[in-house]
């Protein structure tokens, strides 16, 4: 005759002490594995619990990655022009500036970016964002031809193409969009110095100064900056950056 204290064949017999211990912590496959080990469970059962633990850890890493990317996207990231193209008298954003600006903010949230290069059939560059717990995001790939513009030698043509692809897939993987121009036009797309319409400028400043969250501030600033950049109004671009930085400081101080 069976009793309430009897366990079904093949199950774990959890003692009252173990029940108390588990109740004070999250029930995980590892917790069950430790109980199985203390009871000298058979190898097959131990292997199943280990497989469950690996799956649980992978899921936790995926959740951590999603949360980290969400927190990273809340950062108000601005990429500024740091290189001058003397041929056109214009400025552009270098890959070093782009990556060095963004990498510390990725690291702040336990994230890192890595590139992959495949030259088995043309020039193919990929970028992957990885979380500290091991989860990897989807790799963003781009295939580019050799850059034969200008007076580049064959090695320079390849390097230029790889650099352009690195910038593009890095932005795709991080979900960013450079507001300062990239190497595809050598930063020459801004044209001659002009001024925004005063009404557009005033409205943009009002929206930046009234933004009540970091994500809204980033969107508002980016939209205003693109308008100023399109007409080549550098004074407005600098004013928007200063207004954005001041508003960001105010929002962080109010938290």
Secondary structure, DSSP 8 states (H G I E B T S, - for coil): ---TT---TTS----HHHHHHHHTS---HHHHHHHHHHTT--HHHHHHHHHHHHHHHHHHHHHHHHHHHHHHHTS-------EEETTTTEEE--HHHHHHHHHHHHHHTTEEEEEEEE-TTSEEEEEEEEETTS-B---EEEEE-----TT--HHHHHHHHHHHHHHHHHHHHHT---SS--TTTTT-TT-S-----HHHHHHHHHHHHH--SHHHHHHHHHHHHHHHHHHT-HHHHHHHHHHHHHHHHHHHHT-
